[in-house]
Structures are given as structure tokens and as C-alpha cells.
Amino acid sequence: MRIISGRAAARRVRELAGRSSQFAKVEPQVKRIVDDVRKRGDRALRKYAERWDGLGSRQPVRVEQSEIDEAVKSAAPQLRSALKDAAENIRGFALRQKPKEWRDTRDGISVGQIVRPLDSVGCYVPGGRYPLVSTLLMTVIPAQVAGVENIRVVSPQPRPEVLAAAAMLGVTEFYRIGGAQAVAALAYGTESLKRVDKIVGPGNLYVTAAKKLVSFDCAIDFLAGPTEVVILSREGKPEFIAADLVAQAEHDPETLAVLITTSLELAKAALARTTELARNNPIAKESLRLRGVILVPQSRAQSIEWANALASEHITVSREDLPFIQNAGSVFVGDYSAQAAGDYASGPNHVLPTAGVARFRGGLSVMDFVKIITVQEVSKQGLRRLGPTIEYLAEAEGLQAHANSIRERTRHA
């Protein structure tokens, strides 16, 4: 991690703002896997799951209910308590997010919207280095709040902690598969796993590339790549800044970690503390070496401009700067709003856009699991009033049958 300022810093911002997810190098292999699972179903799914997911040759793809139930019975009381606390906060936040149905009637025309849940979703919970119980909570709970009836969780070699979380949420469909093969199975279905309407949740490059490939046949949330952390601070505490940079950097060696500050003194203090904290954390140390940077702008206005240009997954700001943040996955305000709070238990979702996607959408929410369907009802009075407008516009477009569909009714209105 190094400190840069002036033109070099501005150039680095432009480079980072133009970043994109790097799928090209894996797409050919991922396409072969997806096509194979689509054509051969369970035979292909099991082949890849046994090769990469640790699935035993006689082990069922679907986790038996008895194993899920046993996981929560065996879980430490502290784990059950922590899961309950986090789940309550996440559920409460999702309930407040849920869109409302409404109807407005005037002059014989009634319009409104109804809200309907998706029928089925697939929640991807990464395996790998850590048992990501938090990702299970963040993907399943909003789907439950939305009213999704069929929730299918996939995760390679699920740890007991993850199964315990699934049990506490009442998940009954859990499959011990991952990677591109799991995404393909969710998108197209196999003998063991029914297809879903939408796939959500983060994953590695192969998972994300597979989501991209199936996205025209099955809805997805978005393409989420390596973690990103930006901290915008002029007079924050170096130890807090360093703690957040290292915390997010330990997710992945490709994590983007950025501090933006107009204070060179703070930059130097934060760098020293970050280096110290990362010393015994190999993943964070490598991530900060590869993609860690401290940017020193010339003014507060430029610092805010740079923060919005980066459109990062996570950003920490002061309360005074919050009104000026336009592009971010999730915003953390003030010294004590540790980004790890959002990762686990404060309530807002931690499945967030990366690679600049925050320019046009926010993180996973209950809205990702519902359809907002418009409704309209026109009375005779309403058609008499609106009919001439519709007829004129239809004729202006040359669509005579559209205009006639109104005239036929107005004769009887």
C-alpha cells in the first residue's frame, strides 16, 4: 500500500473508475461446464461436484433434513444467540424495505400496483476459506420476507455452522454443490434440483461468470466480484481506518482497498497502522500490496468527486459528507460504524455491487425477490375523458387498430 497525490492520484482514480470484472479468461471453461450440466443434468453435475466440491461418490447432492437438524442441535449456544440477533436485525430491515401495494382512483380511472413474490430463488453461499453463515442470512431472509415459497441454497462442503443457520431459518432445500455447475443446475434444473426463477449471492470468478452466462435464461441479482473498501476521511482515527482496510482486505487477495484523505499526516499514520495490522494476515497483506492505495486529493470537493467516481462496494464517510455520496453499495457513517457491522448484523444487506456497478444499483434487498405488477381499471366515464388522447396518439403512430379499440368502446360508453 502506498500514498500517492497530485496527477498520479487523479490518474489512479481514472484507472480504478474504469475497472470491470475480469471474466474473459474463465468464460470458455465456464461455458463448457454450464452447457454440460444443461444437457446431461445430474450426471454432469455430480462429475464436477465430485471433482471440485468434495462430494462423495455415494453422497447425495441434497443435504438430508436430519443433517440440517443435527447441525443446529450441536451448535454452540453463543452461535445460536448470535445468529438469532443478526437474523432479527436483517429481517427487520428487509420488512421496512418491502414495497407496498397502492391504488389511486380519479376521474373514472383507477391505477396502482400489486406486489407478488417470485416463486423460487437459488441462494449461493460460498464455500472456500470460511463458513459464510452471514451470506446465508443475507440471501435467505430477504427472500422469506418477500414471500418466496421455494428457497434453494447451494454451498460446496457446507460447514456445520452454515447448516445450523439454515436450520434456524427453516431452510429445507440445501445442496452441497458450488461453482459454475451449481449455477447451471439452479438456472436449468437437473433430476436432483429444480430450476429457479432467480439466482442471488456472491461467489468466485467462476460462479460470477456462470451467472453472467445464464442471465438471459434465469434472472440474477448482479455480478459481484472481489470486495471493495473505500474510506473517505479528513480527521478520522488511524487505528479505525486501518482496522477496516485490513478487515475487508482479508476477504480476497484481489480486494480493492482505498483511503481518500486531504490530510497527509492522517495518510502516513493510517499507512503505518495498516502495515502493522496486516503483518500477520497473509491474505490482507497481499491484497494491500496489490490493490491498496492512499489517495491525497487537493480539496474536499475533489475527494468527494473521487469517491463517487470509484462507486465502491463499501464506503465510510463522515456525517457531513453523506449528502454528497451518489454512488456506493453501502455507506457507513462515522468512526464507530465498522464495515464489519454491515457484513454481519446491523441489518442492511452485505451482498453488494462491485466493479463500478454501484453507479446504477444498490445492494441485494427484498425488492430483488418480488415483482411489482401494475394494475389499471378504466370506467366508462374514464374512457370518455381519456379516449380522445389515446386515439390521437395511436393515430399519430400509425397504429389504427389501437385507435379502433378505443372507438369501439366509446360508442357504448
N, C-alpha and C positions, 0 to 999 in steps of 0.2 A: 504494500500500500504506500502511495506517495502523495505528496502535496503538489498541486500544480495551480498556476494562476495565469492571468493575462490571456493572451491569444491562445496559448496552449490549452488552457482550461476551456475556453469557448469552443475550440476545435474538438476537444474530447466530448463536450456536451453534444455537438452536432453528430459525432460518430455514434454515441450511445442512443441518441434520439432516433437514429436511422436503423437501430438494431432490429433484427427479426429472428424468429425461431428457425433453427437450422435443421430442416427435415430432409434435405436433398440426399444426404449421404446414407440415410437409412431407408428411404422410401421404397427402393426396389425390393429389398428384403421384406419389408413390412407388407408390401402389396402381395408378394408370394404367399405369405402366411395368411393374410386376410382372405385371399382368393381360395386357398386350400381349405380353410375352415368353412367358408361359404359353400363350397362344392361337396366336401366329404364329411361335414358335421363332426360328430364325436370322434371318429377315427383320427382326423387331423388334430382336433382339439387335444385329445389325450396324448398324441405323439409329442406335441410341443410342450404340454404341461408336464409330462414325464421328463422331458429333456431339460426344461428351464425352470419349472415351478416346484420341483421336488415332489411331484405327485407319484405315489407308489403305483406299481403296475396293477395291483388289485384294489387300490384305494378308490372309493367313489369320488367323483368330481364334486358332488354336493355334500356339504358337511351335514352329518346327521344331527337331528334335533337333540339327541341325548348328549352329544359332544358340546353343543352350544349351552345346554342347560348346566352341564357339569362345570363349564368354564366359569360361570357366574357363581356357582356354589363354592368353587375353590378359590375365588378371587379374594384378595386381602380386603378387610373392611375399609381400609383407607382408600383403596382403589374404587370400591363401590360408592363410597361417600363422595370422592372427587368427581366420578362420572355423573352422579346424581346432581351435584351442584352445577357442573358445567352444562349438563343437558337442560336443566331448568332455565338457565340464562339464554342458551341458544334457542330454546323453544319460545321463550317469552319474546325475544327479539323477532323471530320469524312470525309470530302471531301478529305483532304490530305492523309487520311488512305486508301482510296478506292483503291483496286488493279487495275492494268492496264492490258489491253489486249496487247498481243505482238505476233509476228510471226518471225521466223528465217528460212531462206532458204539457203542451201548449198549442193552442190553435188547431186542435184536432190531430196533432202529430205527437206520438209518444216514441222516444228513443231512450236507449240505455245500454247497459252491459250486464252479462251474466258471467260468472266465474266458474270454470269447470276444471277439475284436476286431470292431469294426464293419467292414463290407465296404468302404465308401467314405466319404471325407470331402472337403470342399472347404475349402481354406485361403485366406483372404482376406488379401492383403498390400497395404496401402495404397500408392497412388502419391503424388501431390502433391509437397510441397516436398522430401522427402528419400527416397533409396533405402533403404527399411527392410529391409535384409538381416537384421537381428535378428528381425523379426517372422516372416520365412520360417523361420528356425531354430527359433523358439519354437513354431510351429504344426506344422511338418512332423516334427520329431524325436520329440515325444511320440507322434504317430500311428504312426511307424515302430516305436518301442519297443513299442507296443501290439500291433503286428502287422497294422495296416490294409494291405490289399493294394492298394487303388486310392486314390491321393492326387492330388487335382486342385488345382493352385494357380491362382488368378486374381489379376491385378495389372495396372492400366492403365499403358501405356507403361513396361514393366519396364526398369529400368536394367541395364547390363551387370553391375554388382556383384550385383544380385539374381539374375540368371540364373547367375552364377558360383556363388553359394551353392546354387542349385537343382541345378546340375551336381554339385557336391561331395557333395550328399546323395543323388544318384541319382534326382532327380525327373525324370519323363519326360512328364508331362502338365502343361503350363503354358499358360495362356490370357491373352492381352493385353486383358483386359476388366476393368471395375471398376464401382463404383456399384451402384444398385438393380438394374440389368439383369444384372450378374454374379451377384448373389444369387439372382435369379429363375431364371437359367439353371442354377445349381447345384441349386436346390430342385426344379425341374420337368423339367429336361433340354431340350436342343434337338438339332437334327441334328448339331451340332458337338461338343456336350458332354453326356455322360451325367449323369443326376441322381445326387446323393449322398445318403447317409444322414444326414449332419450337416455343418453349416457352422460354422467357427470362425474367429476372428480379428477384430481391431478395424477400424473404419472411420469415415467421417464420419457426419453425421446421416442422410443418405440411405441409406447402407449399413445403419446400425443400425435405421432404421425399416423397411427391407425385411426384415431378419432377423426383426423382430417380426411382420411381416405373414405370413411364410411358416412361422412356427414351429409351426403346427398340422399342417403337411404335411411338414416336414423339421426334424429336431432342430437346435438351435443351442446354442452354449456359453452365452452370456448377452449382454445388451445393454450394450456398453461405450461410454461417452461420452467427453467430454474428460478429459484427465489430471487427477489429483488428488494433491497432496502435502501431508502434514501432518508437522510436526516438533514433537515433544514434548521440551522441554529446559529444564533449570533452570540449568545451568552449562556449556553447550557452547561451542564456538568459533564466534564470529560469522561468520568467513570461511567455515567449512564449512557452516553453516546457510544463509548467503546463496548459496553455490555450488549447493546442492541446490535451493533455491527457484527460482533462475534457470534451472537446467538443466531442470527439469520444466516451468517456465513457457514455455520456448521451443517446446514441442510445439504449442501452440494458444493463440490469444487468449482462449479460454474456460477455460483451466486454472484449477483451484481451488488456491490456494497459501496455506497456513496455518502460522503458528508459534504454538505454545502455550507460554508460559513464565510462571512466577511471578516472574521477575526483570525488573523494569522496566529495569534497567541493560542486561541482555542484549537485551531488546526493542529498545532505542534503538540499540545497537551493531549488531545484526543488520539493522535497518531501514536504517541508513546504508550498510552494506556492500552490501546487496541493491540499493539505489538506484544505487550506484556501478557494480556489475557489470552491471546491466540497461541502463545508459545507451546502450550501442552495440548492443543486441539489441532491435530494434523489436517482435518478437512477444512476447518475455518482458516488455518494458516495458509493453506494452498489457495483457497478461494480468494482471500485478501491479497495474496501475491499476484494472482492472475487478473482479478477484476475489481480490486479495491482501489478507491481513489478519493482524495480530498480535494474539492474544488473551491478556490477562493475567488469569488466574484468581486467586482468593483463597487457594487451597491446592493442595497436590499432589493430594489426593483429587479436587478439582474439575477439575483439569487432566486427570486420567485419565478422569473421567466425560465430559468434553467430547470427548476423543479417541475414546472408544468411541461416543459419540453421532454423531460425524461419519462413522464407518465408512468411512474413506478408502481409496483405491486403494493408495497408498504411505504408510507412516508410519515415521519414525525415532524411536527411543526409547533410553533408557539400559538397561543390563542389569538394573538394579534394577526398572525399570518393566515389563519384558517380561511377567512373570507376570500382570499386570493388564490386558493388552490382549486384548479379546474380539472386536473387530470390525475387520478390516483385510484388504486384499487380499494385501499382502506387507509384512513387518516387517523393518526394517534396524536393527541393534543397534550402538550406539556411534559415536564420532566418525569412524572410518575406514571405516564401511560406507556408502560413497557410493551413493545410489539409482541412479546410472548403472551401477553394477556389476551390479545386478539387471536393468537394461534390456538388457544385452549378454551377460555372460559368466560370472557367478558360478554359474549353474545353475538356480535357480528360475525359473519362467516369468514373463514380463513381460506376458502377456495377462491383465489383472486386472479385477475388477469395479469399477464406478464408480456414482455416484448412489445410494449407500447400499446397493447390492446386497451389499456385504461383510458386511451384517448376517446373511446366511443362506448365503453360499457364498464359497469362496476362488477363487483364480485357475485358469487353464487347467492341466490336468495330464493325465497318462497315463490317469487314470480317466475322462476325458471321451471316450476313444476305445475303451473296452471296455464289454461288457455282463457284469454279474455275474449268473449264472443259478443259481438254487437247484436242488439235487438231493436227492431223498429215496427211500429204499428201505426198505420195511417187510416183515419176515418174518412167518411165521405166529405165532411167539412174540410178536413186537412188536404184531401186530394184536390178539391175545388180551388183551394187557395194556392197550392204548390204546383198544380198541374201545368199552368202556362209556362212556368220557369223550366220545368223538366222537358216539356215539348220543345221549347225554343232551343235548349242546349242540345237535345238529341238531334234535332234537325240541323243545327249548326255543325254537328259532327258527321252528318250524313247517315245517321242510323234511324231510318224511318220506322222500323219495327219497334224500336224503343219508344218513339213518339206515339205510335199507334197503340201501344199497350196502355198508355195513359188515356188517350182519347176514348178507347173502348170503355174505360171505367167512368170517365167523367160524363158520358152520355147517361149513365144510370145513377150518378151521384146527386 
